[in-house]
Amino acid sequence: MTPRCIELDYIAPPRRHRWIGLALLAAALAVAAQAVIRYRDIQQERAALAASLDLLEAGPRLARPVSAARPEEEAAGIESVLRRLALPWPQMIESVESTASPQVALLQLQPEPERRLLRLTAEAGTPEAMLEYLRRLGASKALAGVHLVSHQIQRDDPSHPVQFVAQASLRDAK
Amino acid sequence: MSRLLPDRVLVALAPAALAYARVRRAPRTAVIHHGSAECSPAGGPEPWRGAVAALAPLADSLKAGRVDVTLVLSNHFVRYALVPSDPGLDTEEEQLAFARFCFAKIHGERSKAWQIRLDRRGPGSAQLASAVDDALLQAMQACFKPGAAVRLVSVQPYLMAAFNRWGRQLPTAGGSLLLVEPDRACLARLENGRWSAVHSARGSFDGATEWVRFLERERHLVAEAVPATEVLIHAPSLAAGSIETGDWRFMSVAQPAVAGLTGRPDFYLSAALCAL
């Protein structure tokens, strides 16, 4: 039998249970290795799930069924969108641009698809320029029934410009 | 010096001398410094007083970085006993108490002031026990400040350090290890991996004649017949090689080959390096 070490140390703890420490170290390393492998698998699984989710969200979004909970609201929304899409946008914008004048600055263009109206807010250098602008707007092909809703002279401004609101009906596209 | 592996200082403490070696552990084990000091051998019940007095300035001188100190105690400062195996003793406390009882039977009341250590060899085998004066242990620990960079990490009986260094040179079937110091010899014998005898004796053991006389006396003390065999020996007067005297063949232990040492270390330094 091979003689082993003597343990009679008065300070250092006995080393006779060294195998326990080695076993614990081996077990800890095994658990750590298992955790690393598991972590890698989970990362791969997560990446695959994320990719699948992206595909699911991108594909059937337009084909989503109309919610049964509030069909009236959904239908009204769709109708509003369709009315907006049906507006003669190119003609309307072309008419407004063709009436542009150096003395009139267009501040706001506000269509009302439900009533097929167009509301304009603008600022003119003089009342005459404002009237000339309205006349030319009324002569355009896309607009009808152009009229002045309100006007106000900006007295705070030294050049006293006229800010006005006009409204017109949209002609049907032909 | 490596931060992870602090230098070791191995110190052999004997009544008349102290030897030490500072050993660097990285990148390779090497003795970077060694020395010795004479002690005033104190007689009486505390022969270790002179050695501890020499240890204190050595401990103070170890200032450079972290150092782990190991002390190897001369067999003059240690008593040994073989504690019979008793299957009725379950806990370590019971086994230690039984070892203390064995020392008390041999040495009487004074053993109460000793600290006992028990080496647990397999069941059914006698166990080697050692005893050291509690006052000696306290005096040695007092040389090292708690929490300081210089730490006392190990106190080993010479028999432990020597056996752990050279025990593998013993024959597998059994053999004897004879440790000879000035004015003392200690014999430990193994039979098939079990302790069969441990005996430490005071006297003059300067040559082979005295060694043989000691071995023959030990042979008569044990009940069973001890065959004449090879004896592994560490002795100050013995150079490398072997001596045959009568039925006995004394084989000098192989000294550790350590970088930084030139030639054969002297006896006490060799004893200190056992703990390497």
Interface residues (C-beta under 8 A of the other chain):
Chain A: M1 T2 P3 R4 C5 I6 E7 L8 D9 Y10 I11 A12 R16
Chain B: Q115 R117 L118 D119 R120 R121 L128 A129 S130 V132 L137 L152 V153 S154 V155 Q156 P157 L159 M160 F163 N164 G167 R168 L170 T172 L190 N192 G193 R194
